[in-house]
């Protein structure tokens, strides 16, 4: 695993924002959550030494959309009990 700086991740922010806008609202997913998930994907890829690709980031966003559909909540919200 390698060290990843904030600058390394920030270089991919435009890609993450673009994809977050594309998937915003799908399955109840919110823009901010999607952008954050995209940046997490970038960080994980860079840390493991893999190249960052649009497909890899999109896969992470689609995973988040599936979670939103199943559980019906976003970051910062408490999941419904019962």
C-alpha positions in Angstrom: 0.0 0.0 0.0 1.3 3.4 -0.8 0.7 6.8 0.7 -1.9 9.0 -1.0 -2.0 12.7 -0.6 -5.1 15.0 -0.6 -3.7 16.5 -3.8 -3.6 13.0 -5.4 -7.3 12.5 -4.7 -8.3 16.1 -5.5 -7.0 15.6 -9.0 -10.0 13.2 -9.6 -12.6 15.5 -8.0 -13.9 16.7 -11.4 -14.5 13.1 -12.5 -16.2 12.3 -9.3 -18.5 15.4 -9.5 -19.3 14.6 -13.1 -20.3 11.1 -12.3 -22.2 12.1 -9.1 -24.3 14.5 -11.2 -25.0 11.7 -13.7 -26.3 9.4 -11.0 -27.9 11.9 -8.7 -31.4 10.9 -7.7 -31.1 7.3 -9.0 -32.4 5.0 -6.3 -32.6 8.0 -3.9 -28.9 8.7 -3.9 -27.8 12.2 -3.2 -25.1 14.2 -5.0 -22.9 14.8 -2.0 -23.0 11.1 -1.0 -22.2 10.0 -4.6 -19.3 12.4 -4.8 -17.9 11.2 -1.5 -18.2 7.6 -2.6 -16.4 8.4 -5.8 -13.5 10.0 -3.9 -13.4 7.0 -1.6 -13.0 4.8 -4.6 -10.2 7.0 -6.0 -8.4 6.8 -2.6 -8.7 3.0 -2.4 -7.5 2.5 -6.0 -4.5 4.8 -5.6 -3.6 3.3 -2.2 -3.6 -0.2 -3.7 -1.6 1.0 -6.7 -4.3 0.5 -9.3 -5.1 3.0 -12.0 -8.2 5.2 -11.5 -10.8 4.6 -14.2 -14.2 5.9 -14.9 -15.5 2.4 -14.7 -14.1 1.7 -11.3 -15.6 4.9 -9.9 -18.9 4.2 -11.5 -18.9 0.7 -10.0 -18.6 2.2 -6.5 -21.4 4.7 -7.2 -23.7 1.9 -8.4 -22.9 0.0 -5.2 -23.9 3.0 -3.2 -27.2 3.3 -5.2 -28.0 -0.3 -4.4 -27.4 0.4 -0.7 -29.7 3.4 -0.9 -32.4 1.4 -2.6 -32.2 -1.4 -0.1 -31.9 0.6 3.1 -33.6 3.8 2.1 -31.2 6.3 3.7 -28.2 8.4 3.0 -25.1 9.5 4.9 -25.9 11.5 8.0 -29.4 9.9 8.4 -30.3 7.3 10.9 -31.6 4.1 9.3 -35.2 3.3 9.9 -35.7 0.7 12.6 -38.4 -1.9 12.3 
